[in-house]
């Protein structure tokens, strides 16, 4: 397959990834620019160096170096990291795929299919995680779990206590839970509860 065709396929693939999958679901314009920039940059560098004798090692090395880049000023969620790696992988397949031909195209298509399914809003939609600050110090884990289930109206799968402040009478926990099915009656919140909920990304 001609290299130009692979480059065009990569541009189409990353456009689908960013404009058809990521942006409609998450609406972060800055990361659209980041994903496109990473993809095109990796594509250009790998395409220029793909004819050298270090092409195979280049792909792995470039992937490894770019994988440690983090935006210090803005933490990325695990979902956004997955899109980041997908954009990076598409660029490598486009730039280094001349030796494998249609296998590289199949790899790009597989990445898009996996991202479309794995990040679908309906997949595991009832499962969620939150960081919750309770307005009282709760030491007993069973009592804490029962209180969280009543507060959230959901089944709690795990509770990780991050801090207990006995002086200010607060408890900070990370909780993973499963919401009831549609039509099910959620458990009522405890009377007078003023706990603060902060969604983790």
Secondary structure, DSSP 8 states (H G I E B T S, - for coil): --HHHHHHHHHHHHHIIIIIIIHHHH--HHHHHHHHHHHHHHHHHHHHHTTSTTHHHHHHHHHHHHHT---TTS---HHHHHHHHHHHHHHHHHHHGGGTTHHHHHHHHHHHHHHHHHT-TTTTTTEEEEEEEESS----HHHHHHHHHHHHTEEEEEEEEEEEETTTTEEEEEEEEEE--TT-------TT---EEEE--
